[in-house]
Amino acid sequence: MARTVPSVFQMGRALLGLLEFFDWHQIAFLYTNDEKRQKCLYISEQLQAAKMGTSLVYNYIDEIKGTVTDEAIDSFLNAVKTKARIVVACFDKDTDKRRFMLHAHDKEMTTDEYVYILPDYVPRENSETLWKDLSEANQTDGRDVDAKKAFHTALVLEFETIAESKLYSFKSEIPKRMQEPPFKCTTDFSCPDDLYGSSYSPYMHDSMYLYAKALNKTMSVAPNQIRNGTFIRENCAMTFEGISGEVVINEAGDRLPNFRFEGFNPDGFREHFGMIRTSKENGRVQMLELNEPYTTTSMWAERGGQRPLAVPICGFTGKQCPVSFIQANLALVAAVSMVFFLLILLLIFAVVYMIYSRIQHKRLENSLWKIDNYDLVEVDSAKSLASSDQSVKTTSTTHSIPSIFRKRATKQGRYNFYYRKRELVAVCKHHTVCQFTTDDEAEFRAMRALNHENINQFHGLSKDLTGNMSVWKACTRGSLSDVFDKDTISLDWFFKFSLIRDIFEGMEYIHKSMLGVHGKLTSKSCLVNDRWQVRLSDYGLSRIRSHEKLLPKDKLWTAPELFDSNSQLKRPTPSVDIYSFAILCSEIITATDAYASFKNDDNMTDDEIVYRVVKGERPPFRPVVNLPQKSDVNPTMVNLIRDCWSEKPEDRPSMRTIRNILKGMRLGKNSSLMDHVMSMMEKYAGSLEQEVAERTKALLEEQKKSDILLYRMLPRLVADKLKAGQSIPPELFEQVTIMFSDIVGFTKLASQSSPLQVVSMLNELCTLFDGVIDEHDVYKVETIGDGYLVVSGLPNRNGDVHAREIADMSLAFQRSVRTFKILHLPDETVQLRIGIHSGPVVAGVIGQTMPRYCLFGDSVNTSSRMESHGKPAHIHISAEANEYLAADYLTESRGEIIIKGKGVMQTYWLRSRKSKQEEKYGCD
């Protein structure tokens, strides 16, 4: 009614699943037909049934009935050699399997192309040693080595059971249990001790166990059906773990087995490649799973990692190899080969050309930093000393040779000034003769390529008989050391912070460049140009520096870790620059040289100071940073300095940390040092303007830039010419219109107001008037107290519309003051007295320290007289201005009046535009 031995039908499906998984659709099949067992006959029938409707094809099939002979095996193998490479061979006896594989080995049919699949649904006790000859010792054939090699190409497919050690233990227990009741087998003949259970004994055990479980289930659900075999069979559908492995019985009473397929490694041991599982729902093969670590590639590792093909590429006879593309298209291949050959030649030529171009480019770059002595023209020192303020004009700008530079060159005998291509350069003499390597040349090229506003330009090197000379761009204000030597210069915190920020920006740029480190940061290597911008110099030149001996004074900025026991310098690192940066910052915020207090108060020499720094005292010996009680220096800066000159390099902050701290101390969003210098110049204009500047300082510090400030001081056209280095000669303008205005009774209003109220009132009025001015093509020349001087027609010539622009602006002035209210004097009104005149003027820039765009000519005086001889709330115009305005404006003749310095003049009142019919101002 139920069976625990797996069905042969499932073996057919498992074989088909294995063949399909590896894409083996053409095979040869050999099976034996033993009249007693007929196992292989059943397997062949079930495989034939399973392959129906699939692509599996038998290229050759043979049956060996009865005894398996050598002739039968050879006959099959001879036929297979030209028909198949995947062979399924089923034998009822294991010894026949070994004979078959040996015959295949003898016929050289155990190469990597062949696969032999040996199915067997009942595992054998000696399955691990199928390749061994188990005959008596004196009867073996001695071919186990050949058999082992042959079985290396075989796969074994059989039912899955429990571990062989557990199975052997069970079978060994059977003879012992047979000596116990009820069998009581005690004779040696019937129950010998050297035997153990048969291959079917596990299935017999599981059958009895299945029957017992089915009876228990029947008794629990229907005790009266205990003798009903059909009902008991229905209760056999279950799953349990038996001696033969996992037992799964379906409703038909058949066992659904799992299969395993294994191969043989080179040592002859079985390798468990994977499992073929049977679906519990329909009894069909569900899937094939490879065991770890095997994959579809690794399980064929001994065959070069390639899965054997059902049909070889060149066919079974080796004569069906596909014609290669080259043979089929010889002409095309020849043409393509020629093209490729030409392309390779072209590529080689391109590579050679690139290498050549690179060498030439490198030579060109090297030629840029190599300066011929004849290119340097020395400045006449006697002439320079005699006229220190004389400027040397170049092609683009004007340089002056300051006395502080000449003083330093005279003291140290190291720096001299030369002209190179009409540009002033500073030349540093190095009394060393070095043979430069390719690394040195690469460093010089990198130095030459540095381009940053805070890096002083390196022009190159020049050689003479005594050594090398490094050529640098000359900065007209000298170094920071020179700036500190000038007692007349007062530096506020904004000025100092700008210098510190410039040093940091240059140092950070060098750290990110190929140089990686400056290594010699001192106040003398920080140069200041004419815009008060710090530029780092004396960087690089590592080989030249290594042959130079530092002066004791130059060691004051050097980090202590660079000195060894012999006081010789080691290779610098970025942390060394951070230490030097701290010393420089201490000099800037105290406006004195490093360690000046120790030199002045304790009379310490530079060597003594360096000794104490290198000694490593606790606390470290560093410059004294004492700030006045009311100092405007940010205290965070002092803390940053102390962190940067820490004794241990690892305790010093990184460049990113320093940047973040400096960013937090930034005084203005876009402020520059030049803006600050211009702001300081304006403060000297007068106490009134100084108060206005103080009230708007916060706004000016964020918004002013040098160009914006210059455009406000000078017309844009004039300012652009000044920035371009062009001179501004006086210019005659044939016809312009000038307006003077004045607040009537301003003295009285000022006497009734405090200074702040006066400033506030003027600021509101100026803002009001400036808004009107922005709407017209006019230029505000200057503001003097409560008076305005405005002109139209210069510096931008606008034809004959200058009079109309001034007239419209003046009318707008009068309209605006009618609604203007003085906050602290609500009962008072503001009245304007305006005078206009048209005529020729000369305009030009006056002064260099604080340049002004000024007007000259009798027309300016006449316009001023029109204002001073006018009336409150009236616009007084001259006859010349009236000629331009009479056509479009309502004017009224005032008659002839005596004008101071002019005599009798015919003048007019400007009332309104004719089109707008504005009401009259004042009284007739």
PyMOL commands that set and color helices and strands:
alter all, ss='L'
color gray80, all
select helices_A, chain A and resi 8-21+39-50+70-80+94-106+127-129+137-139+144-151+164-178+201-221+223-225+229-234+298-303+325-328+330-369+373-375+381-386+403-412+438-449+480-485+493-512+542-546+552-557+560-562+574-590+596-601+606-615+635-644+649-651+655-664+673-685+687-695+697-703+706-713+716-723+746-751+755-773+802-818+858-868+879-885
alter helices_A, ss='H'
color red, helices_A
select strands_A, chain A and resi 26-33+57-65+86-90+115-120+154-159+239-242+245-248+259-264+270-278+285-290+376-378+391-393+398-400+415-420+423-430+458-464+467-473+526-528+534-536+731-743+779-784+787-792+832-846+852-856+874-878+889-899+903-913
alter strands_A, ss='S'
color yellow, strands_A
deselect
rebuild
show_as cartoon
